[in-house]
């Protein structure tokens, strides 16, 4: 955790955890090292309420409940039990003074009850400073206004290299460019490069002459990137970044790809098109699985009438739209079922599965092409869960826009897309590309830049 706040003579602090910290990371109670932890009883009540949900939040709540129950074997939670790293955890039951008004007009919401308890614990501290830890921005604002030391859950963040887009340019001698085209690449130790990073070699004497390569770390080689003129299900790269993305997507030896880009850059369409080609044309994978988190409401598809497809349609409409566009472009309308969408025959044959991420947990996905759309709304824990579902021969693709986040408890440096892209950047099993040029329409690109 941060060292910005003061500590006691022995270097210890007391951290009071908000509910959203535990929901975000069920293992949070084990990452505070030698520091003591306090869980207000209201937090336990909220965990109890969430655990009944058949969602990722419910799963996280159940994991927290089990972890706390296991700690009871070491003693009373009211008195405090030891946790990993040497600290102690206790549940704070409250005090009559916690009923005093927090501020003018304060309600009796769970958030304000927690803040009253934090303020009282802070006033009664006897062993070093008390720090309130919450992922909720407004809770941090209120805690600060109340004179309480407050932090975000910093274990959630990864250091993001804003300049890393998966592409780098080099000026080289003319003969180097000639050699790359003649031999399909050239030997390179890749100093300063990540595996599968793209290197644009630019002729220093004729800057318009370039050779586009990808660094293959296992071979210490810069490999010429193909033009992919055949495209994928009627989709052809319209710019350099899209070409690089397609190169990663069509590489069967690369099991993990992350694609970041603003709206309209084509990341989802490219991923689904590549998946359809690999499943239906190349037969390299058994099935295309397309999943996305159910946001912004964060609820399950519910007990509404209709088929699963009808329930999912409002959430998965962008995916269905992409499929309809691709199948229409391929001229497959004749295979359309009566009264059904043109992609229904692919669903009926089991070549495509479209589902919310809630149903990925517990599955094993061998030999499948998995596209996780809107991955910027995942927590790192959820992203890890998805990748660990990958069976033998499976390819996982994360797509999303780190600047358009609907999940209130993640941000640009703590979401699942950023986490996977940054942590896997140096792995030979992963490739990353950032798409920056909008291709949806001239209007869409201008709006993305100006509005």
C-alpha positions as CSV (number, residue, x, y, z in Angstrom):
1,X,0.0,0.0,0.0
2,X,1.0,3.7,-0.2
3,X,3.5,5.1,2.2
4,X,2.2,8.7,1.8
5,X,0.4,8.5,5.1
6,X,2.2,8.5,8.5
7,X,2.9,5.4,10.4
8,X,3.2,4.4,14.0
9,X,6.7,4.0,15.6
10,X,6.7,0.4,14.6
11,X,5.6,1.2,11.1
12,X,2.1,-0.2,11.4
13,X,-1.2,1.3,10.3
14,X,-4.8,0.2,10.7
15,X,-6.7,-0.1,7.5
16,X,-10.5,0.0,7.5
17,X,-11.8,-1.8,4.3
18,X,-15.0,-0.8,2.4
19,X,-17.2,-3.5,0.9
20,X,-16.2,-2.6,-2.7
21,X,-12.6,-3.4,-2.0
22,X,-13.5,-7.0,-1.0
23,X,-15.9,-7.4,-4.0
24,X,-13.2,-6.1,-6.3
25,X,-10.5,-8.4,-4.9
26,X,-11.7,-11.2,-2.6
27,X,-8.0,-11.8,-1.6
28,X,-7.6,-8.2,-0.4
29,X,-7.4,-9.3,3.3
30,X,-4.1,-10.9,2.5
31,X,-2.2,-8.1,0.8
32,X,-1.7,-5.6,3.6
33,X,1.4,-7.3,5.0
34,X,2.1,-6.4,8.7
35,X,-0.8,-3.8,9.0
36,X,-4.0,-4.4,10.9
37,X,-7.4,-4.6,9.2
38,X,-10.8,-3.6,10.4
39,X,-14.1,-4.7,8.8
40,X,-17.1,-2.7,9.9
41,X,-20.1,-5.0,10.6
42,X,-22.0,-3.2,7.9
43,X,-19.5,-4.5,5.4
44,X,-20.3,-8.1,6.6
45,X,-24.0,-7.3,6.1
46,X,-23.5,-6.1,2.6
47,X,-21.4,-9.1,1.7
48,X,-24.2,-11.3,3.1
49,X,-26.7,-9.5,0.9
50,X,-24.6,-9.8,-2.3
51,X,-23.7,-13.5,-1.8
52,X,-27.1,-14.5,-3.1
53,X,-26.6,-12.9,-6.5
54,X,-25.8,-15.2,-9.4
55,X,-23.3,-12.7,-10.7
56,X,-19.6,-12.0,-10.5
57,X,-20.4,-9.8,-7.5
58,X,-22.2,-12.6,-5.9
59,X,-19.3,-15.0,-6.6
60,X,-16.8,-12.5,-5.0
61,X,-19.1,-12.1,-2.0
62,X,-19.2,-15.8,-1.4
63,X,-15.5,-16.1,-1.7
64,X,-15.1,-13.4,0.9
65,X,-17.5,-15.1,3.2
66,X,-15.6,-18.4,3.0
67,X,-12.3,-16.6,3.6
68,X,-13.6,-14.9,6.7
69,X,-15.2,-18.1,8.0
70,X,-11.8,-19.9,7.6
71,X,-10.1,-17.2,9.7
72,X,-12.5,-18.0,12.6
73,X,-10.5,-21.2,13.1
74,X,-7.7,-18.9,14.4
75,X,-9.8,-17.1,17.0
76,X,-12.6,-14.6,17.5
77,X,-13.1,-12.1,14.7
78,X,-14.3,-9.6,17.3
79,X,-11.1,-9.8,19.2
80,X,-8.9,-10.1,16.1
81,X,-7.2,-13.0,14.2
82,X,-3.8,-13.1,12.5
83,X,-3.7,-12.8,8.7
84,X,-1.0,-13.2,6.1
85,X,2.1,-10.9,6.6
86,X,1.8,-10.5,10.4
87,X,-1.2,-8.2,10.7
88,X,-4.5,-8.9,12.4
89,X,-8.0,-8.6,11.2
90,X,-11.1,-7.8,13.4
91,X,-14.7,-7.1,12.8
92,X,-15.9,-3.8,14.3
93,X,-19.4,-4.1,15.8
94,X,-20.0,-0.4,16.3
95,X,-20.5,1.9,19.3
96,X,-23.4,4.0,20.5
97,X,-21.5,7.1,19.5
98,X,-21.7,5.9,15.8
99,X,-25.3,7.0,15.8
100,X,-24.4,10.6,16.1
101,X,-25.1,12.8,13.0
102,X,-22.3,12.5,10.5
103,X,-23.0,15.8,8.8
104,X,-26.0,18.0,8.2
105,X,-28.6,16.1,6.3
106,X,-26.7,12.8,6.4
107,X,-28.9,9.7,5.8
108,X,-28.6,6.3,7.5
109,X,-27.3,4.7,4.3
110,X,-24.8,1.8,4.6
111,X,-22.1,4.2,3.3
112,X,-22.7,6.8,5.9
113,X,-22.9,4.2,8.7
114,X,-19.4,2.9,7.6
115,X,-18.1,6.5,7.5
116,X,-19.4,7.1,11.1
117,X,-17.6,4.0,12.3
118,X,-14.4,5.0,10.5
119,X,-14.5,8.4,12.0
120,X,-15.0,7.1,15.5
121,X,-12.2,4.4,15.0
122,X,-9.9,7.2,13.8
123,X,-10.7,9.3,16.8
124,X,-10.1,6.4,19.2
125,X,-6.9,5.2,17.5
126,X,-4.1,4.1,19.9
127,X,-1.7,2.3,17.6
128,X,-0.8,4.4,14.7
129,X,-2.9,6.1,12.0
130,X,-6.2,4.8,10.7
131,X,-6.7,4.7,6.9
132,X,-10.0,4.1,5.2
133,X,-9.6,2.1,1.9
134,X,-12.4,2.3,-0.7
135,X,-12.8,2.0,-4.4
136,X,-15.7,4.5,-4.4
137,X,-14.7,8.0,-5.4
138,X,-17.5,9.7,-3.6
139,X,-16.7,7.8,-0.4
140,X,-13.1,9.0,-0.7
141,X,-14.4,12.6,-1.1
142,X,-16.7,12.3,2.0
143,X,-14.0,10.7,4.1
144,X,-11.5,13.4,3.2
145,X,-14.1,16.1,4.1
146,X,-14.6,14.4,7.5
147,X,-10.8,14.6,8.2
148,X,-10.2,10.8,7.8
149,X,-7.1,9.5,6.0
150,X,-8.4,7.7,2.9
151,X,-6.9,5.8,0.0
152,X,-7.9,3.9,-3.1
153,X,-7.1,0.2,-3.2
154,X,-3.7,0.6,-4.7
155,X,-3.1,-3.1,-5.1
156,X,-5.6,-2.9,-7.9
157,X,-3.6,-0.7,-10.1
158,X,-0.9,-1.6,-12.6
159,X,1.7,0.9,-13.9
160,X,0.6,1.6,-17.5
161,X,3.1,2.6,-20.1
162,X,0.9,5.2,-21.9
163,X,3.3,5.2,-24.8
164,X,3.2,1.4,-25.5
165,X,0.9,0.8,-28.4
166,X,2.5,-2.4,-29.7
167,X,4.2,-0.5,-32.5
168,X,7.5,1.2,-32.7
169,X,9.3,2.9,-35.7
170,X,13.0,2.7,-36.6
171,X,15.0,4.5,-39.2
172,X,17.3,2.1,-41.0
173,X,19.6,2.0,-44.0
174,X,18.0,1.4,-47.4
175,X,19.7,-2.0,-47.7
176,X,17.9,-3.2,-44.5
177,X,14.5,-2.6,-46.0
178,X,15.6,-4.4,-49.1
179,X,16.8,-7.3,-47.1
180,X,13.6,-7.6,-45.2
181,X,11.5,-7.9,-48.4
182,X,14.0,-10.2,-50.0
183,X,14.3,-12.7,-47.1
184,X,11.0,-12.1,-45.3
185,X,12.7,-10.7,-42.3
186,X,16.1,-10.3,-40.6
187,X,17.8,-11.4,-37.4
188,X,17.4,-9.0,-34.5
189,X,18.0,-9.5,-30.7
190,X,15.0,-7.2,-30.0
191,X,16.7,-5.0,-27.5
192,X,14.0,-2.8,-25.9
193,X,11.2,-4.7,-27.7
194,X,8.4,-6.9,-26.3
195,X,7.5,-10.2,-27.9
196,X,5.2,-9.7,-30.9
197,X,5.8,-6.0,-30.9
198,X,5.5,-4.5,-34.4
199,X,8.5,-2.6,-35.8
200,X,8.1,-0.3,-38.8
201,X,11.4,0.0,-40.5
202,X,11.6,3.3,-42.4
203,X,14.2,4.0,-45.0
204,X,16.1,7.0,-43.7
205,X,16.9,8.2,-47.3
206,X,13.4,7.6,-48.6
207,X,11.0,8.0,-45.6
208,X,8.0,6.8,-47.7
209,X,9.6,3.4,-48.1
210,X,8.9,1.1,-45.1
211,X,8.9,-2.5,-44.1
212,X,6.4,-3.6,-41.5
213,X,7.7,-6.4,-39.2
214,X,6.8,-8.2,-36.0
215,X,9.4,-9.2,-33.5
216,X,9.4,-13.0,-32.9
217,X,11.3,-13.3,-29.6
218,X,11.6,-17.1,-29.8
219,X,13.5,-16.8,-33.0
220,X,15.3,-13.4,-32.3
221,X,13.9,-12.3,-35.6
222,X,11.9,-9.4,-37.2
223,X,9.4,-11.1,-39.4
224,X,7.8,-9.3,-42.4
225,X,4.1,-8.8,-41.8
226,X,1.9,-10.2,-44.6
227,X,-0.6,-8.1,-46.4
228,X,-3.5,-10.4,-45.5
229,X,-5.2,-9.5,-48.8
230,X,-7.7,-12.3,-48.3
231,X,-9.1,-10.5,-45.3
232,X,-11.5,-12.3,-42.9
233,X,-15.1,-12.8,-43.7
234,X,-15.3,-9.7,-46.0
235,X,-13.3,-7.5,-43.6
236,X,-10.1,-6.1,-44.8
237,X,-7.6,-3.9,-42.9
238,X,-8.0,-0.3,-43.7
239,X,-5.0,1.0,-41.9
240,X,-1.6,-0.1,-40.5
241,X,-2.9,-0.8,-37.0
242,X,-5.8,-2.9,-38.3
243,X,-3.3,-4.9,-40.4
244,X,-1.2,-5.5,-37.3
245,X,-4.3,-6.5,-35.3
246,X,-5.4,-9.0,-38.0
247,X,-1.8,-10.4,-38.1
248,X,-2.1,-11.2,-34.3
249,X,-5.6,-12.5,-34.6
250,X,-4.8,-14.9,-37.4
251,X,-1.7,-16.3,-35.8
252,X,-2.8,-19.7,-34.4
253,X,0.4,-20.0,-32.4
254,X,-0.4,-16.9,-30.3
255,X,-2.9,-17.8,-27.6
256,X,-3.6,-14.3,-26.1
257,X,-4.3,-11.0,-27.9
258,X,-5.3,-7.7,-26.3
259,X,-6.7,-4.9,-28.5
260,X,-7.3,-1.4,-27.2
261,X,-8.9,1.4,-29.1
262,X,-11.6,4.1,-29.1
263,X,-15.0,3.6,-30.5
264,X,-15.1,3.0,-34.2
265,X,-11.6,1.7,-34.7
266,X,-12.9,-1.8,-35.6
267,X,-11.5,-3.8,-32.8
268,X,-14.7,-5.9,-32.1
269,X,-15.5,-6.4,-35.8
270,X,-11.9,-7.5,-36.6
271,X,-11.9,-10.0,-33.7
272,X,-15.2,-11.6,-34.6
273,X,-14.3,-11.7,-38.3
274,X,-11.0,-13.4,-37.6
275,X,-12.8,-15.8,-35.2
276,X,-15.4,-16.7,-37.9
277,X,-12.6,-17.3,-40.4
278,X,-10.6,-19.5,-38.1
279,X,-13.7,-21.5,-37.1
280,X,-15.7,-21.9,-40.3
281,X,-13.0,-21.6,-43.1
282,X,-9.7,-22.7,-41.6
283,X,-11.2,-25.2,-39.1
284,X,-8.4,-24.2,-36.7
285,X,-10.8,-24.0,-33.7
286,X,-14.0,-25.8,-32.8
287,X,-16.1,-22.8,-31.9
288,X,-16.2,-19.1,-31.6
289,X,-17.3,-17.9,-28.2
290,X,-18.2,-14.2,-27.9
291,X,-18.7,-12.9,-24.3
292,X,-19.1,-9.5,-22.7
293,X,-19.8,-8.3,-19.2
294,X,-23.4,-7.3,-18.6
295,X,-23.1,-3.6,-17.9
296,X,-24.1,-0.8,-17.1
297,X,-26.7,-2.2,-14.7
298,X,-24.4,-5.0,-13.6
299,X,-27.3,-7.4,-13.3
300,X,-27.9,-11.0,-14.6
301,X,-30.2,-11.5,-17.6
302,X,-33.0,-12.2,-15.1
303,X,-36.2,-14.2,-15.1
304,X,-37.7,-12.6,-18.2
305,X,-39.8,-14.6,-20.6
306,X,-38.3,-15.8,-23.9
307,X,-35.3,-17.7,-25.0
308,X,-31.8,-17.0,-23.7
309,X,-31.0,-15.3,-27.0
310,X,-34.0,-13.0,-26.5
311,X,-33.0,-12.2,-23.0
312,X,-29.4,-11.5,-24.1
313,X,-30.3,-9.4,-27.1
314,X,-30.3,-5.9,-25.4
315,X,-26.9,-6.6,-23.9
316,X,-25.4,-8.4,-26.8
317,X,-26.8,-6.2,-29.6
318,X,-23.4,-4.9,-30.7
319,X,-22.2,-8.5,-31.1
320,X,-25.3,-9.5,-33.1
321,X,-25.0,-6.4,-35.3
322,X,-21.4,-7.3,-36.1
323,X,-22.4,-10.9,-36.9
324,X,-25.2,-9.7,-39.2
325,X,-22.9,-7.3,-41.0
326,X,-20.3,-10.0,-41.5
327,X,-22.7,-12.7,-42.7
328,X,-24.5,-10.3,-45.1
329,X,-21.1,-9.2,-46.5
330,X,-20.3,-12.9,-47.1
331,X,-23.5,-13.4,-49.0
332,X,-24.8,-16.0,-46.6
333,X,-28.4,-14.5,-46.3
334,X,-29.7,-17.5,-48.2
335,X,-28.9,-19.6,-45.2
336,X,-31.1,-17.4,-43.0
337,X,-33.8,-19.2,-41.0
338,X,-37.4,-18.2,-41.5
339,X,-38.2,-15.4,-39.1
340,X,-34.7,-15.5,-37.6
341,X,-31.5,-13.5,-38.0
342,X,-29.0,-14.4,-40.7
343,X,-26.5,-15.7,-38.1
344,X,-28.9,-18.2,-36.5
345,X,-27.7,-21.1,-38.6
346,X,-24.2,-20.6,-37.0
347,X,-25.7,-20.6,-33.6
348,X,-27.8,-23.7,-34.4
349,X,-24.8,-25.6,-35.6
350,X,-22.9,-24.7,-32.4
351,X,-20.2,-22.8,-34.3
352,X,-20.9,-19.6,-32.3
353,X,-21.8,-19.1,-28.7
354,X,-22.8,-15.7,-27.5
355,X,-23.2,-15.3,-23.7
356,X,-22.5,-13.0,-20.7
357,X,-19.3,-13.6,-18.8
358,X,-21.3,-14.8,-15.8
359,X,-21.5,-18.2,-17.5
360,X,-17.8,-18.6,-18.3
361,X,-16.8,-19.4,-14.7
362,X,-16.4,-23.1,-14.1
363,X,-16.1,-24.0,-17.8
364,X,-13.1,-25.4,-19.7
365,X,-12.8,-24.1,-23.2
366,X,-10.5,-26.3,-25.3
367,X,-9.8,-25.5,-29.0
368,X,-12.0,-22.5,-29.0
369,X,-11.6,-18.9,-30.3
370,X,-12.8,-16.7,-27.4
371,X,-13.5,-13.0,-27.9
372,X,-14.1,-11.0,-24.7
373,X,-15.6,-7.6,-25.7
374,X,-15.8,-4.5,-23.5
375,X,-13.0,-6.0,-21.3
376,X,-12.3,-2.6,-19.8
377,X,-15.3,-3.2,-17.6
378,X,-13.7,-6.3,-16.0
379,X,-11.8,-6.4,-12.8
380,X,-8.3,-8.0,-12.9
381,X,-9.6,-10.9,-11.0
382,X,-12.4,-11.5,-13.5
383,X,-9.9,-11.2,-16.4
384,X,-7.7,-13.8,-14.8
385,X,-10.6,-16.1,-14.3
386,X,-11.4,-15.9,-18.0
387,X,-7.8,-16.6,-19.2
388,X,-7.5,-19.5,-16.8
389,X,-10.6,-21.1,-18.5
390,X,-8.6,-21.5,-21.7
391,X,-8.0,-25.1,-22.5
392,X,-5.5,-26.7,-24.8
393,X,-5.4,-25.0,-28.2
394,X,-7.7,-22.1,-27.2
395,X,-7.1,-18.5,-28.3
396,X,-8.4,-15.6,-26.1
397,X,-8.9,-12.1,-27.4
398,X,-9.7,-9.1,-25.2
399,X,-11.0,-6.0,-26.8
400,X,-12.1,-2.7,-25.3
401,X,-11.6,1.0,-24.8
402,X,-9.8,1.9,-21.6
403,X,-11.3,5.4,-21.8
404,X,-14.9,4.2,-21.8
405,X,-15.5,2.4,-18.5
406,X,-18.9,1.7,-17.1
407,X,-17.9,-0.3,-14.0
408,X,-17.8,2.3,-11.2
409,X,-15.1,0.4,-9.3
410,X,-12.4,0.2,-12.0
411,X,-10.5,2.9,-13.9
412,X,-7.9,3.2,-16.7
413,X,-5.2,1.6,-14.6
414,X,-7.1,-1.0,-12.7
415,X,-9.4,-2.6,-15.2
416,X,-9.1,-6.1,-16.6
417,X,-8.0,-5.1,-20.1
418,X,-5.1,-2.9,-18.8
419,X,-4.2,-5.5,-16.3
420,X,-3.9,-8.3,-18.8
421,X,-2.2,-6.2,-21.5
422,X,0.5,-4.9,-19.1
423,X,1.1,-8.0,-17.1
424,X,1.4,-10.2,-20.2
425,X,3.3,-7.7,-22.3
426,X,6.7,-9.5,-21.9
427,X,5.3,-13.0,-22.5
428,X,5.9,-14.8,-25.8
429,X,2.3,-16.0,-25.5
430,X,0.7,-12.6,-25.8
431,X,0.5,-9.8,-28.3
432,X,-1.0,-6.3,-27.9
433,X,-2.1,-3.6,-30.3
434,X,-3.7,-0.2,-29.9
435,X,-6.0,1.0,-32.6
436,X,-6.2,4.8,-33.0
437,X,-7.7,5.6,-36.3
438,X,-11.5,5.4,-36.5
439,X,-13.0,3.6,-39.5
440,X,-16.7,3.6,-38.7
441,X,-17.3,6.8,-40.6
442,X,-15.8,10.2,-41.1
443,X,-18.4,11.7,-38.8
444,X,-17.8,9.1,-36.0
445,X,-14.0,9.7,-36.1
446,X,-14.5,13.5,-36.0
447,X,-16.9,13.2,-33.1
448,X,-14.5,11.0,-31.2
449,X,-11.8,13.6,-31.6
450,X,-13.8,16.7,-31.0
451,X,-16.7,15.9,-28.7
